[in-house]
Amino acid sequence: MGAVEVEGCRLSLGCSTASEAGCSREGEGDAEASQAQPAAGTLPDLALLLIFKYVAAYNLDDAVSAGQVCRHWRRVARSAELWRHLRLRGHGLATQAFTRVVAFAPRLRALDVCWIHQVSPQDRAVRKAALLGSRCKLTCLTGVMCHRDPQWAHRLLALHGPHLRELEVSTADRGALEAIGVMPHLRVLQVSGWDAELLDQPVVFPADGGPTRLETLEVRGLPRSTTTSMLRACRGSLRSLQLGVGTSCAHASAPAPDPDPWPRTCQDLTQVLQDCSLIELRELILYRFVGCYHTMSECAQQRNSLQQSLRFCKIKCSDCSPYNL
């Protein structure tokens, strides 16, 4: 009995019965779980940000899933510090994951829509609607192809035009060029034309309007008047120009029959650039696209003439000096 009393005394110090002892053990387990539960939630923002950057580098949808864990993780997962250097691409994600990322990340800054036309028509419609309904303010938009869906491309450019700083547009038409002309913060532009309607009615930018703050420009396949008016508009800020143009065809056995062979050939490129008054230009790359006229001798003459006019500018040819580009 004394031993039992002693046991009772011992039990009275902790718990009086075996059931209470079990409850005590469960309570200790709950306490340990409660202490382990907020451990991940108490990680500093910087540590979480580094982890999420590593996760997002492999799969953006995983970063979205991490943002569903708790309010702390959600706040870090939606932060501008995470999304400002990430680019959402149209391939590599299922449509459901793609729409999740678009809806979750209002601070997404870079988007590539080049591959959006490579999915099924149903998935394509869902993705396009998600992008038009997104609240993100893109600063970099690449892969826009106007000939695939002009109406959607024009709406996308109008939606993000007020805050875009970098843009890539291929097969640009009148609507795309007009949207480019009213983008106030655009700094980097890659544009190619080859639109038959622009040859009949080219877009001409006003001297005091259009993309006036461009610093880097790559232009190919636009009409001569459109190209020169764009260069005049950004004459005070443009520092790097890649121009798709051919050399003179004066020594060709069969000159081009077109009345205006621009940009396949150009007889007076030096005079054209002089008239544009590109006072800040420091780099000029003459891009020799497929179908343009180009010989090494005439290319050398063209570059020497340009160098005398643009003395503070480095002039290169994509065919004659490809390894220096």
ROGUVEX-511586 format. One line per field, with one value per residue: chain; x, y, z of N, C-alpha, C in turn. Coordinates in steps of 0.02 Angstrom, whole numbers. Each point is the difference from the previous one (the first is absolute). Last residue first. Layout:
! ROGUVEX-511586
cadena [A,...]
n_x [X,...]
n_y [Y,...]
n_z [Z,...]
ca_x [X,...]
ca_y [Y,...]
ca_z [Z,...]
c_x [X,...]
c_y [Y,...]
c_z [Z,...]
! end
This chain:
! ROGUVEX-511586
cadena [A,A,A,A,A,A,A,A,A,A,A,A,A,A,A,A,A,A,A,A,A,A,A,A,A,A,A,A,A,A,A,A,A,A,A,A,A,A,A,A,A,A,A,A,A,A,A,A,A,A,A,A,A,A,A,A,A,A,A,A,A,A,A,A,A,A,A,A,A,A,A,A,A,A,A,A,A,A,A,A,A,A,A,A,A,A,A,A,A,A,A,A,A,A,A,A,A,A,A,A,A,A,A,A,A,A,A,A,A,A,A,A,A,A,A,A,A,A,A,A,A,A,A,A,A,A,A,A,A,A,A,A,A,A,A,A,A,A,A,A,A,A,A,A,A,A,A,A,A,A,A,A,A,A,A,A,A,A,A,A,A,A,A,A,A,A,A,A,A,A,A,A,A,A,A,A,A,A,A,A,A,A,A,A,A,A,A,A,A,A,A,A,A,A,A,A,A,A,A,A,A,A,A,A,A,A,A,A,A,A,A,A,A,A,A,A,A,A,A,A,A,A,A,A,A,A,A,A,A,A,A,A,A,A,A,A,A,A,A,A,A,A,A,A,A,A,A,A,A,A,A,A,A,A,A,A,A,A,A,A,A,A,A,A,A,A,A,A,A,A,A,A,A,A,A,A,A,A,A,A,A,A,A,A,A,A,A,A,A,A,A,A,A,A,A,A,A,A,A,A,A,A,A,A,A,A,A,A,A,A,A,A,A,A,A,A,A,A,A,A,A,A,A,A,A]
n_x [1504,192,23,-80,64,-59,-241,-138,99,69,103,12,30,56,16,-163,13,167,-40,-141,93,114,-129,-74,155,42,-154,15,145,-71,-252,-288,-295,-227,-123,22,130,173,62,155,54,107,40,12,-177,-123,-85,-144,-138,-99,90,195,-24,-44,182,141,-74,-56,-48,-124,-161,-152,-208,-120,-4,-160,-74,44,136,273,234,200,229,129,105,-106,-134,26,-49,-168,-154,-116,95,50,109,38,-11,-212,-132,-70,-127,-231,-170,78,4,-199,-59,101,-94,-198,14,73,-118,27,135,167,147,74,112,40,-32,-242,-192,-186,-205,-215,-21,68,29,-184,-63,-109,-78,-96,-120,39,138,-79,-131,101,178,216,155,141,143,85,94,32,-54,-257,-194,-213,-172,-131,58,-32,-206,-38,87,-126,-182,47,145,203,149,137,110,85,92,37,-63,-276,-222,-207,-95,-145,-222,-11,91,-130,-174,56,29,-192,-92,111,97,167,168,145,176,180,180,93,12,36,-70,-262,-197,-231,-215,-160,-137,72,113,-131,-106,125,26,-175,-23,142,-52,-145,88,233,260,182,1,109,246,117,-2,121,60,56,-46,-170,-139,-211,-56,-154,-120,127,74,-152,-45,144,-28,-162,56,236,265,196,-16,-48,131,102,195,140,99,-140,-123,51,-15,-215,-185,-137,64,17,-200,-94,80,-89,-216,-27,17,12,183,134,-63,77,213,20,-39,173,235,241,85,-114,76,170,-62,-101,138,87,-144,-34,152,-25,-165,6,-104,-177,-162,65,-28,-214,-78,101,-75,-200,16,64,-166,-148,70,-24,-208,-53,70,-132,-190,25,2,-206,-101,69,-13,44,201,203,53,-119,73,145,-97,-95,142,48,-155,9,151,-64,-130]
n_y [2062,-64,-188,21,147,21,-15,155,251,259,240,204,271,242,124,24,62,-126,-233,-92,-59,-203,-197,-64,-104,-228,-151,-58,-177,-223,-66,-32,41,-134,-191,-103,155,163,223,187,167,196,175,202,239,215,173,-12,89,-34,21,-124,-223,-43,15,-186,-180,-41,-174,-251,-254,-154,95,133,63,131,-13,-247,-177,-55,-53,-136,-39,130,183,169,-22,49,-85,-84,-37,11,81,70,167,159,199,204,201,203,-45,-105,45,-38,-218,-90,59,-121,-211,-5,42,-178,-238,-234,-199,-13,102,51,159,142,186,166,163,100,-106,122,262,216,-10,-163,-227,-180,-234,-106,-112,-146,-171,-125,-199,-218,-96,-40,77,33,78,46,172,140,174,115,115,105,-76,21,-78,-236,-77,11,-174,-199,-5,-31,-213,-207,-210,-58,103,57,172,142,154,51,77,78,-175,-206,-46,9,-178,-194,3,-41,-225,-128,22,-109,-245,-116,156,139,-60,14,-41,128,207,137,132,-38,-43,-144,-114,-167,-93,-56,-207,-198,-72,-126,-231,-148,-62,-168,-227,-104,-61,-131,41,147,248,127,55,212,175,99,188,139,109,-62,13,-93,-266,-190,-65,-98,-221,-174,-72,-160,-227,-123,-75,-118,22,28,194,232,171,190,103,149,164,130,-113,-16,200,102,-143,-196,-181,61,5,-207,-121,54,-78,-259,-190,41,66,-167,-70,123,-48,-180,36,69,-130,-10,192,59,-72,124,203,-7,-6,203,137,-46,88,227,64,-132,-192,-117,-170,-228,-93,-57,-222,-122,19,-110,-232,-76,-6,-181,-198,-13,-61,-227,-121,17,-134,-215,-27,-10,-206,-143,114,192,174,119,-22,-178,-224,-89,-76,-211,-182,-59,-128,-227,-122,-62,-191]
n_z [-4156,-137,-151,-229,-215,-231,-14,122,38,117,137,206,70,9,-208,-213,-225,-108,-7,-170,-207,-10,-21,-215,-143,33,-88,-224,-54,51,-61,-24,-1,89,81,242,174,136,166,134,218,180,232,128,-1,44,-151,-230,-210,-236,-222,-50,-68,-229,-151,-26,-136,-253,-166,43,4,79,112,-151,-241,-183,-221,-105,-105,40,-119,-117,-4,203,130,134,217,286,243,202,237,260,249,273,206,245,131,25,64,-129,-205,-49,-163,-222,-86,-85,-219,-177,-59,-128,-232,-140,40,125,69,203,238,276,217,256,136,12,29,-132,-156,-97,-70,-93,-237,-114,-137,-183,-153,-242,-215,-182,85,186,-22,-9,182,125,212,252,244,272,212,258,150,89,116,-77,-206,-211,-226,-40,-81,-229,-130,-16,-152,-233,-36,32,32,201,247,273,222,258,164,91,91,-116,-152,27,-89,-239,-124,-22,-159,-225,-66,-49,-215,-186,-46,-127,-81,141,202,228,174,221,206,254,180,122,181,102,44,-174,-187,-222,-9,7,-198,-152,43,-59,-227,-83,37,-152,-215,14,2,-65,5,171,20,13,184,242,215,256,214,233,205,75,35,18,-203,-176,36,-34,-220,-96,61,-114,-218,-17,-42,-134,-192,-43,176,192,173,212,158,150,187,243,129,40,139,80,144,231,125,57,187,208,54,-41,-153,-249,-152,-106,-216,-184,-81,-146,-230,-148,-48,-6,112,204,215,105,97,211,192,77,125,230,152,57,160,234,158,125,-59,21,213,119,72,186,224,51,31,212,162,-2,105,233,82,7,188,191,16,82,231,109,17,174,240,136,-71,63,225,101,-23,158,197,-2,28,217,110,-35,127,214,25]
ca_x [-65,10,28,-50,31,73,31,-16,-42,15,-42,29,-43,2,68,-14,-56,19,48,-36,-38,48,22,-56,-11,56,-11,-48,30,49,67,60,60,27,-33,-6,-50,-11,-22,-35,9,-42,9,67,12,22,57,6,35,-34,-63,17,15,-61,-42,35,-10,18,52,-3,58,46,69,13,25,27,12,-49,-51,-67,-25,-71,-11,-36,41,23,4,-16,47,52,6,-1,-42,10,-47,18,71,20,11,36,67,43,-37,-3,67,13,-39,33,64,-14,-26,52,10,-48,-59,8,-55,12,-50,22,72,34,50,52,44,26,-40,-1,67,15,-3,52,-10,47,-15,-46,33,41,-42,-12,-72,-16,-62,7,-60,17,-50,29,71,35,60,42,28,-26,9,69,6,-35,43,56,-23,-15,-46,-38,-54,15,-58,19,-52,32,67,51,57,19,40,64,-6,-35,45,54,-26,-12,65,25,-43,11,-63,-37,-35,-64,-4,-65,-33,34,-46,35,51,61,23,71,11,50,-32,-37,48,33,-47,-6,60,2,-51,22,49,-34,-42,-65,-43,19,-38,-70,-24,18,-60,16,-43,26,26,38,62,-15,58,30,-46,-24,55,12,-51,12,55,-23,-44,-67,-51,29,10,-60,1,-50,-34,-25,51,27,-25,4,70,32,38,-30,-6,66,25,-35,29,69,0,-23,11,-64,-35,30,-24,-69,2,19,-60,-36,-71,-15,46,-29,-56,26,35,-50,-28,53,8,-54,12,56,-22,4,61,41,-31,9,72,16,-44,29,64,-13,-25,56,44,-30,6,70,10,-30,45,60,-18,-4,68,27,-32,34,-22,-26,-70,-7,45,-30,-48,38,33,-51,-15,57,-7,-54,26,44,-41]
ca_y [27,59,-20,-30,-6,8,-52,-66,-36,-70,-26,-63,-60,-27,-11,-16,42,70,17,11,62,55,11,26,69,39,6,54,63,24,-22,11,0,66,33,-43,-54,-23,-70,-9,-67,-13,-66,-25,-68,-42,30,-45,36,-18,39,69,5,-14,60,52,-12,61,37,71,39,-49,6,2,-64,16,72,36,32,-18,39,13,-11,-63,-44,36,-51,25,49,-25,36,-49,17,-55,-12,-61,-14,-65,-50,26,22,-17,9,71,21,-28,40,65,-8,-19,58,50,46,55,-10,-37,9,-47,-13,-57,-3,-63,-16,52,-26,-66,-52,12,14,72,28,51,40,-6,55,46,27,57,59,28,0,-45,13,-20,1,-43,-21,-51,12,-51,-22,54,-32,34,72,15,-12,55,59,-9,5,69,33,57,12,-22,-11,-34,-30,-42,27,-42,-13,56,53,7,-12,57,58,-12,9,71,33,-15,33,73,24,-57,-34,31,-10,20,-54,-26,-42,-34,46,-24,55,15,66,4,15,63,55,11,35,69,38,8,49,66,25,11,61,-13,-44,-69,-26,-5,-68,-28,-31,-20,-51,-21,55,-28,37,66,46,6,26,66,47,11,47,65,31,14,58,-18,-2,-29,-72,-35,-20,-52,7,-63,-30,51,-5,-67,-23,23,62,48,-30,-3,68,31,-25,23,70,44,-32,-19,59,20,-47,18,61,-21,-24,57,-5,-64,-9,29,-41,-64,12,6,-67,-39,27,-26,-72,-9,11,70,12,52,65,22,8,67,26,-14,35,72,15,-5,57,59,-6,14,72,31,-13,42,68,-1,-3,68,38,-17,-63,-46,-10,11,54,65,19,17,65,52,9,37,70,29,10,59,60]
ca_z [19,41,65,43,66,-6,-42,27,-47,-13,-54,-24,-1,68,23,70,23,-7,53,63,-7,2,69,39,-20,26,72,9,-23,47,-21,41,-42,-12,-56,-59,3,-68,-1,-64,-28,-58,-31,14,-24,56,34,58,55,62,5,14,71,39,-1,38,71,35,-34,19,-21,-29,27,72,25,66,2,40,-40,24,56,-12,-71,-14,-41,-60,-53,-66,-28,-44,-63,-54,-57,-47,-55,-36,7,-27,52,58,-18,57,63,17,19,66,48,11,34,70,35,9,-56,-1,-42,-63,-48,-54,-52,-42,7,-16,51,6,53,-11,30,72,25,1,67,9,60,57,45,-33,-59,20,5,-66,-10,-56,-35,-70,-42,-57,-48,-43,-6,-40,36,27,60,59,-1,18,72,33,-3,46,68,17,-46,27,-48,-68,-43,-62,-41,-50,-12,-32,44,43,-30,35,72,31,-2,48,68,10,7,67,49,6,28,26,-54,-18,-72,-28,-37,-59,-38,-55,-25,-31,-41,1,30,54,63,-7,-6,65,44,-24,17,73,19,-23,49,63,-2,-32,39,-13,-57,19,-7,-64,-28,-68,-31,-65,-40,-55,-10,-29,1,66,49,-22,7,71,24,-31,37,68,-1,-20,52,60,-3,-22,-70,-13,-65,-27,-44,-46,-69,-29,0,-61,4,-46,-67,-31,-9,-56,-62,-4,-20,54,65,30,25,64,51,14,41,67,34,29,-15,-31,-56,-61,-22,-22,-63,-53,-13,-33,-68,-42,-8,-46,-69,-24,-39,31,-8,-69,-12,-25,-52,-66,-5,-5,-67,-46,12,-31,-72,-17,6,-59,-57,7,-21,-73,-25,2,-54,-63,-30,51,-15,-73,-20,17,-52,-61,11,-4,-71,-29,20,-41,-67,1,0]
c_x [-15,-66,11,26,-48,36,76,32,-12,-51,23,-48,39,-41,4,66,-13,-55,22,48,-38,-36,50,21,-57,-9,56,-16,-48,29,50,61,61,62,27,-39,-2,-47,-18,-18,-43,18,-50,14,73,19,27,62,5,32,-37,-63,22,13,-64,-42,34,-9,28,60,-9,64,49,-41,19,25,29,15,-50,-53,-71,-28,-73,-12,-34,40,24,5,-25,46,56,-1,6,-50,23,-54,22,76,30,17,40,72,45,-33,1,68,10,-38,32,65,-15,-25,51,12,-53,-67,17,-60,26,-55,30,75,36,56,61,44,31,-43,2,69,16,-9,59,-19,45,-15,-45,37,40,-42,-16,-76,-19,-68,19,-63,32,-55,33,72,41,66,50,24,-24,10,70,2,-32,45,56,-22,-14,-43,-46,-63,23,-63,31,-54,38,65,53,60,20,43,64,-4,-33,48,54,-27,-9,67,25,-41,6,-70,-41,-39,-68,3,-68,-43,35,-49,40,46,68,16,74,7,48,-34,-35,49,31,-48,-5,61,1,-49,24,47,-36,-42,-66,-42,17,-42,-74,-33,14,-59,22,-42,22,21,45,62,-18,51,33,-46,-23,54,8,-49,14,54,-25,-45,-66,-48,30,8,-62,-1,-47,-38,-23,51,33,-15,8,72,32,39,-30,-4,68,25,-34,32,70,5,-28,7,-68,-35,29,-29,-70,5,15,-62,-37,-73,-13,45,-27,-55,29,33,-49,-25,53,7,-54,15,56,-20,1,65,40,-30,12,74,21,-41,32,63,-13,-22,59,43,-30,10,70,10,-28,47,60,-17,1,72,25,-30,38,-19,-25,-72,-6,45,-31,-47,37,28,-53,-11,57,-9,-51,27,43]
c_y [-21,30,59,-17,-32,-7,6,-55,-71,-28,-70,-31,-60,-64,-31,-16,-10,47,72,21,16,67,57,15,32,74,42,10,59,67,31,-30,18,-6,70,37,-39,-61,-19,-74,-4,-68,-8,-69,-20,-71,-44,21,-42,32,-15,43,70,9,-9,63,54,-8,58,36,72,32,-50,-55,-1,-64,22,75,41,36,-20,38,12,-6,-66,-45,32,-57,25,55,-32,34,-54,8,-60,-15,-62,-8,-65,-51,24,23,-12,11,74,22,-26,44,67,-5,-16,60,54,44,53,-1,-35,3,-51,-17,-56,6,-66,-17,45,-24,-68,-52,9,12,75,31,48,46,-5,61,50,31,62,64,37,-6,-52,6,-21,-7,-43,-26,-48,19,-51,-23,48,-33,37,75,16,-8,60,61,-6,8,71,31,56,6,-21,-17,-32,-38,-40,39,-46,-12,56,57,15,-7,61,59,-10,14,75,34,-12,33,76,20,-59,-39,23,-7,18,-53,-21,-48,-30,57,-18,56,19,72,7,20,68,58,15,39,73,43,14,54,70,28,14,64,-7,-49,-73,-28,-7,-68,-34,-40,-12,-58,-21,55,-32,42,67,57,14,32,70,51,13,52,70,34,18,62,-22,-4,-24,-75,-41,-14,-59,13,-67,-29,49,0,-69,-24,18,65,48,-27,1,71,33,-21,27,72,43,-28,-15,60,17,-46,24,60,-24,-23,57,-6,-64,-8,26,-45,-64,15,3,-70,-39,23,-31,-74,-13,6,73,12,57,69,25,10,70,32,-11,40,74,16,-1,62,60,-4,20,76,30,-11,46,69,-1,2,71,39,-11,-67,-56,-4,14,58,68,22,22,69,54,12,41,73,32,15,62]
c_z [71,25,46,69,50,67,-2,-41,26,-51,-18,-51,-27,7,69,34,75,24,-3,56,64,-6,5,71,41,-19,31,74,11,-21,47,-34,43,-44,-14,-54,-65,2,-72,-7,-63,-29,-56,-31,10,-22,56,40,64,62,64,8,20,74,41,4,43,76,43,-30,23,-26,-30,35,73,32,67,-1,40,-40,18,59,-19,-75,-15,-46,-65,-51,-67,-23,-41,-67,-54,-56,-40,-52,-38,3,-27,53,60,-11,60,67,19,25,71,49,15,40,73,40,17,-60,3,-37,-66,-47,-50,-48,-42,8,-13,49,10,57,-13,36,75,31,-2,69,7,58,62,43,-36,-60,19,3,-65,-9,-50,-33,-71,-41,-55,-46,-50,-10,-39,30,31,65,61,5,25,75,32,0,51,73,24,-55,24,-43,-69,-39,-62,-38,-52,-9,-29,45,47,-27,37,75,32,2,53,70,13,12,71,54,10,24,25,-52,-24,-76,-28,-34,-64,-32,-57,-19,-29,-49,1,25,58,65,-7,-4,68,44,-21,20,75,20,-19,53,66,0,-37,40,-15,-56,16,-11,-66,-27,-71,-26,-70,-48,-52,-13,-32,3,67,52,-18,12,75,26,-27,42,69,4,-30,58,65,-5,-17,-75,-9,-65,-30,-48,-49,-75,-31,-5,-67,-3,-51,-71,-34,-13,-60,-66,-8,-25,57,71,31,30,69,55,17,47,70,38,34,-21,-38,-60,-67,-28,-28,-67,-59,-17,-39,-72,-43,-12,-50,-73,-22,-37,29,-11,-71,-16,-24,-56,-68,-4,-9,-71,-47,9,-36,-76,-17,2,-64,-58,4,-27,-76,-24,-1,-58,-65,-29,43,-19,-75,-19,13,-56,-62,9,-9,-74,-28,17,-45,-68,0]
! end
